[in-house]
Amino acid sequence: MARSLRLRDFTGASALALGAALGASLGALMPAAPAMAQTLNFAVGAPVTSIDPHYHNLSPNNALAGHIFESLADFDPRHRLGPGLAESWRVVDENTWEFKLRRGVKFHNGQDFTAEDVAFTIARVPTVPNSPSSFAIYTRAAREVQVVDPYTVRIRTNGPYPLMPVDIASIYMLDSQTHRDPKTEDFNSGRLAVGTGPYRFVSYRPGDRVELARNDAHWGERQPWERVNYRMITNDSARTAALLAGDVDVIDQVPTSDIARLRSDQRTALAEITSLRIIYLHLDRSRPAGQPTPMITDNNGQPIPNPLHDGRVRRALSMAIDRKAIVERVMEGAAIPSGQFLPPGTYSYAPGLQPPAYDPDGAKRLLAEAGLPNGFRISLHGPNDRYMNDARIIQAIGQMWTRIGVRTEVQPLPWTTFTARAGRQEFAAFLVGWGSGTGEASSPLRSLVATFDRNTGFGAANRGRFSNPEMDGLLRQALGTVDDERREQILIRATEVAMRDVGIIPIHNQINYWAHRRAVQVTARADELSQAMSVRPAR
């Protein structure tokens, strides 16, 4: 098998994460309810926005899609790459990857999965209209897809491209016949929700639930659940209450205020792991320097040239954030402070980039150096139903910024409203999260801070429109470097450039928690995907 990216053991991240890293959360057995062997009730805290696996590169959507659709390669709970619909892959020459497909795989409607489907899928990804965060970043290196035979496909690139197996793992395969003219609304209706995955689509009620049925013709390990009710309960208290009442078997995004109670409750147990997700702030630089930006004014409410173009102002805003206090008081220990994209122990983690020290006096000095001794007014936006304690985090940051003279109005919004407006660059500063789909720094570098380019897919989630030519150059160099160790050092340098120029303001890496009834066991995933495939009846 071809080289795959390494994901080092998560070490030194936190005692809490180390104690349970990647282990299933096992508790004392309780007799299962009669329906337990048949139906799994899974409650997630973030809404699924589409069934189309190529419409919106968003963790809740990707988690759900993985039940119905599959990729050529797959990640295990530790985010190590392994076979999926492809049994193996290799480098043919410096411009060509060859994938050998698994034989005997069928789509839910009985169609055979072949190399033609791979070529069709890769061609479809960049054409999805109105995608809020495109998957095209994972197909841009594919210059040509050649069908060698029904079970062999070759992907040609312009020069060496070591991340092809990793990128292709983020692309769910479609059927070239069934999905000949696919529209996102046809996936949402269920008409085109046809994949090769371990579960079949039954129904979708937006904002409420997706119902799934076991695919008994699946090529892989037989799933224990005949039916899965994949419920969206975005209210934290309601999600915990549903678990304690026995209405659901598993919940994700466990409220930090409930962790201690659920850990001590004899009916429930926890599965936990340090996450690949970074919670961070984007700062708007989408308009030319010297021009105003929405929601920033002087102290009298008059528009001013956007101060966020000044690196001193960006550093001041970062230094004004007490990350340790947020982790301890807001997250209640369910996170680790961060100064970069990835947690310690991952491939391409930059050891020299520690979380910025809390220094409000230094922040005030930087503002004065930037010609803003009296600060300014700004609105800070964020979702109130997407990430753990998201609304509380921006409230805390708003108070910290106000203390240095940046008078901050905090405006939390529902995720569906927030994400659409953020994508249109309507905000000056806003909180979001990013889970590294590849388990290393190229994913956030390409998506979050690379200069936005619709043609290449770079900067697909760069909603602040940060741009640094030096960082772009290092990223492109890394993406063309096959040697793992050399590529890692280049990615570290690119990360250092992006962080020192404050391309984003990192806050913390979450610790992922799932709470569950003791009648089931859950394997925690570093990528935080909540899937029925990670749940088994307790022994």
N, C-alpha and C positions, 0 to 999 in steps of 0.2 A: 504494500500500500504506500501511496505517496506520503511525503512528509506532511504532518499536520502541526498546527500551532500548539505550543505547550501552554498549559495552565498550571502554574506551580501551586503547591498546597497553600491554602490560606493560612499563613502563620503570622503571629504577632498582631493580628487585627484587633482582637478583643478576647478577653477570657470567656465571655459569654458565647461568642461565635465559635471559639475553639472547642468549647466543651461539647458542642453539638454538631460540629461541622459535618455536613453532608450525611449524617446518620439519620435513619428513620426514627421517628419519635415513637418509642414503644412503651406502652403502659400495661397495667394489669388488665387482664381480659374481662370483658363483661359479655353476657349473652347477647347475641345480636337480635335485633328485632326481626320478625319474620321476613320483612321485605329487604333486609340488609344485603343478603346474598344476591339480590336481583337489581336493586336500584341504588344509585349513589346520588345524594343531594349535596351539591357543591355550591357554596355561596361566595362570590367574588365581590370585591369592594369597588371596582372600576367598571364602567359600562363598556360593553362591546359596541363599537360604532358601525361595523360592517362585517358581513360574512365573506366578502370578496377578499381572498388572501393576498391580493396585490394592490389594494386600494390605499390603505393607511398603515404605514410602518409604526405600529403602536403595540406595546406589550399585551394589553388585554385582547386585542384582535388576533395577534400572533398566537397567544395561548389557546384561544378557542379554535383557530384555524388548524392547529396541530392535531386536533381530534379527527378532523374530516379529511385534511390534505396531508401530503408528505413531501419531503425533499430528497434530493439525491444523497446528501450526507446529513448526519444528525448529531446533536450534542447530547452527552449524558448529563446527569445532575451536576457533575463537577465541571461541566462545560468543556469536556474533552471530545474531540471530533472522532466520529466513527461512521460506519456504513449506514445507509438508509435505503433508498430505492436504487442506489448504486452499491454494488458489492465491493468494488475496488476502483482505484484511480491511479494514474501514473503520469509522469512527465514524458512525453514522446520526444520533444525537442524544446528549445527555449521559448518557442511561440505556441506550443500545443500541449493541452491536457487531454487525456483520454479517460473516459468513464465507462466501466463495464456495468450494465444494468442487471438488476435482479430479474430472473425469469419467472414467469407464472404470476406476476402481479396483475390484478384487475381493478379497474375502477368500480365504483359501487353499482354502476349500471351494466357491468359485465364486459365493458370494453377492455382490451389488453393495453397495458402500459408498455410503450416502446420508445425508441430514440426519437421518433417523429414528435412525440409529445414533449420531449425535452426542448427540441428546437422551437416548437410552437410557443412553449411557455416563455422561454427567454426572449423571444421576439415580442411577446405581448406586454411584458412588464413595463417598459418605458412608454407605452402608448395609453396607459390608463388615464382617462381624463379627470381633471380636478382633484388629483391626489394631494391630500394635505401634507404628506411626508412620503415621498416616492421610494419604491424599492429599486429604482433604476440604478442607484449607486452600487448595487450588487451585480448588475449585469453589464455595466459600462465597459468593463475590460474584455467582454466577449466580442471580438471583431467579427467572428464567423463561427457558426455552429454547423458541423458536418456530420450527417448521419452516415456512419460507416456500414452498419447493418442494423437489424431491428433491436439489438441489445448492446450496441457500441456507439458512442457519440464522442466526437472530438470537438473541443472548444479552442479556437485559435485566438491568440492575443497579439498585441503589438509589443513584442519583447517579453522578457521574463515577468511572470505575474504569480508570485507564490501564494496569494490568498484565494485563488479560484475555488478550491474545495470549501473553504470557509465561507466565501461569498455565496456559493450555490446552495449552502445549507440554509440560507435565509429565504430561498425561493421555493414556494410550494408548487408542485407540478399539476398542470391541467391536462385535460384530454383534448387533443387536436380536433376530434370530431364533435364531441359534446359541447365544447366551449368555442366553437368556430367564430361566433360573433358575440363575445361575452360583454354584458353590461353589468355594472355593479348592482343595480337594482334587481337583476335577475338572480344574483347570488343571494341577496337579502330575502327575496321571496321564496327561496329554496329551489327554484327551477334549475339553477346551475350549481347548487351546493353539492357537487358530486366530485369526490376525490378517491384516493386509494387508502385512506386512513383507517384506523381501528374502530372508528365510530361513524355512523351514518347520520346525516341531518334529518331531523323530524320536523321541527318548527322553530320559529324565531319571533319572539315578541320584544321589540326594541325597548330597552330600559328595564325589562322584567326578567326574561329567561330565554335560553336556548335549550331545546330538548334534543337528545341524541339517543340513538339505538346502536347496540353493538354490531359491528360488521363481522359476521360469523365466517365470511369468506376471506378475511384478512390473512396475508401471508405470514404475519409475525406471531408473537406470543398471544395466546387467547386472553382477552381481557375478562376480569371477573364480573363486570357489571353489565347486565343486559340493557339497562337504561341509565342515562345520566340526565339529571335535571341541573342545568348549569345556570344558577340564579344570580342576578345582579342585585345586590343589596348594598347600596352605596352609603347608607347611614350606619356609622360605626356601632352605635348602641343596638340598633335593630339586628345587625349581623351577629353580634355576640349573643343577643337574646335568642336568636333563632337556633344557635348552636346549643345553648344551655337548655332550651325547651325540647331539643331533639328533632326540630323541624329540618335541620340540615346536619350532615355528617362532618363537613369540613368547611372552614372559612379561611380566607387569606386576608392580608392587610389587617392583622390583629391589632385592635386599638392598643396603644402603648399603656393606657390606663388600666387595661384589663389583663395584661400579661401575667402579673403576679397572681391574680385571682384564678385565672385559668390554669396556671401551672400547679396550683395547690388543690384544685378541684378534682376529686376522685373520678369524676365522669369524663374528664378531658385531659388532653396532653398537648404538647407543643413540638413542632419540628422547626428548626431554625438554622440559618446559615448567613454569613456575611454576603451581601448582595454585590453584583456587578453594576448596580444602579447608582448613579451620582445624582444628587439633588443640587441644583445650581440656579444661578440667575443669569439671564440674558440682559444685556444693555443695548439699547437701540443706537445703531450707527448707520441706519439705512438711508439717511438723508445727507446731502453734502455738508461738510464742515462749514460752520458759519450760518447755517440755516436753523430755524427752530425745529423741535421735534415734539410730537404730541405729549401733553401732560408733564411738561417741565416749564416752569416760569420763574421769574424772580420773586422776591418775597412780597411784592405788591400785586402779584398775579399777572404780570406782563410777560409775553413771550421773550425768550432770550436765545441766542445761538446755542445749539445743543452742546452742553458741557461734557457729555459722555465721550466725545471725540478726544478729549484730553486724557492721556494715560494717568496723569496725577489724580484726576478726579475718580477714575475707575479704581485705582489703587486705594484711594481714600475710602471709597464705599466698601471695598473688601476688608480693609483694616478695621473698619468700624463694626464689623460683625463678630460677636463673641461666639464662635462655633462651639466651644466647650460648653457654654451655658445652654445653647440650643440643644445639644446632645443630652445634657444632664436634665434640663428642666422641661423642655418641650418634648423631646423624643424619649425621655425617661430611660435613657441608656440603650435604646433600640437603634443606634447608629454609631458611626465613628467619624470624627471631624476629618475633613478632606481638603487638600490643596491641589488636587489634580483629578483626572477622570476615573482612575481605577483604585481599588483597595490594595494594601500591601500583599505581596505574594503572587500577584498576577504577572503574566508576561507583559513586558514593556512598562511596568510601574517604574516611575522615576524616583529613586531613593532620596535625591536631594531636594525634592519638592515637598516640604512639610506644610501643614495647614498654616495660612498666614496668622501671625500673632495678633491678638486683639490689642489695638493701640489707638484709642480714640483721640488722644492728644496728637499723635503723629498724623492721623487722618485730618485733623483740623489744620495742621501746618501745611499739608499738601494742598488742601482747598485754598488756603491763603496764597500759596505759591502759584496756583492756577488762576489767581485774580478773583477768587470767590470767598473772601474772608467771612462774609455774612451768610454763606451757603446759598441755597435756592430751594424751590419747592418741586416735589416730584410725586407722581402716583406710582405705587408698587402694586402690580397685579399678580394673581396666581389663582389656581383652581382651589375649590373648597371640597372636592369630592374625588380626587384622583390619587394623591400620595398620602402616606401616613402623616397626619397632622399638618397638612399643607397650609390651611388657613392660619393655624397657630404660628407656623414658621414665619410667614410673611408679616404677621402682626408683631412678632418679636423683632424682626429685622427693621421694620418701620420705626419701632421705638429706638433702636440702636442708631439708626441714621438721623433721627430727629435730634438725638443728643449731640451730634457733631454739627448741627446747624442745617442739615438737609431735611427740611420739614416734609414729612412723608405722609401721604394719604394712602391707606391700605385698602385695596378693592378686590376681595375674593369673588370669584365667579364660578358658576357650574362649568364643569370640564368642557362640555360640548360648545358652550358659548365662548369660553376662554380660548380654546385651541384654534377656533376659526378666526378670532380677532387677532391672536398672536401671529398667525400665519400671514395676516395682511399688514403686519408691522404697525399696529395701532397703539402699541404700548411703548413706554419709555424704559421700564424695567419690569421684569416678570420672572416668576419662579416656574421652573419645569424640572423634569427628570429624564435621564437617559440611561438605559441598560445596554451595555456593550454586547451587541449581538454576536461578535466574533471572539469575545473574551480577551481582547487586547486593544491597544490604543488606536489602531487605525480606524476602528468603527466610530468613536466620537470625534476623532480628528477630521475624518472625511465628512461626517454629517453635521457636526455642531460648529466647527470653526474654520473649515476650509472655505475659501472664497466662493460665494454662491455662483453656480454655473448650471443653468437648466439643461444644457446640452450634455454635460458629463455626469450630472447627478451629484456633483460635489456641493457641499453646503445645503443639502436637501432640508435639514432641520436647523439651519443657521438663521434663526428668525431675527437675530440682532444684526445680521449682515456684517459681522466682524470680518476683517480681511488683513492678512499679513503675508506678503509675498515670500518672505524667508520661510515661514512655516509651510506654505504651499509647496515650495521647492523641496523641503525635507520630506514632506509627505509623499510626493511623487517619487522621490528617490527611494524611500522605504518600500513603496508598492512595487518597485522594480527590482528589489533585492531578494534573492532566493535564500541566501544564507541566514539562518534563524538568528544567530547571535549578532551578526552585523546589522540585520534589519531591526532588531530590538534596540540597539544603541541609537540608530537613526530615529526611531519612533520616540525614544526618550528625549532626544534633542528637540524634536518637533513639539513634544508636549511642553518642554521647558520654555520654548519660545512663545507658545500660545498662552501659557499661564503667566509668564512675566509681562506679557502685553495685555493681560487681563481680557482674554478673548471671551471667557465666561468667568463668573465668580462661583467657584465650587463651595458648597456648604458642608455636605456630609454624604457618606455612603450609608444606605439603609442596611439594617439587618432584617432579612426576610423571615417572617413568621407565618406558619400555618397552625391553626388550632383545630383539633379534631376530637371526635368521640373515641373512646378507647376501644371500641369495636372495630376500628380501622387503624391502619398505620400509614404514615405519609413520609415519602422521601423528599427532603427539602432540596430545592434547586437554586443554584447560584444565579441563574438568569431570571428568577422569580416567576417563571411561567406556572400558572395554576392549571393543572391538567388531571383528568381522571386517571391517566396512565401512571401517575405517581402515587396512586392510592390503592391499597390492597386490604382485604379483610385481615384483621389481626389474627395471628396464630393462636 
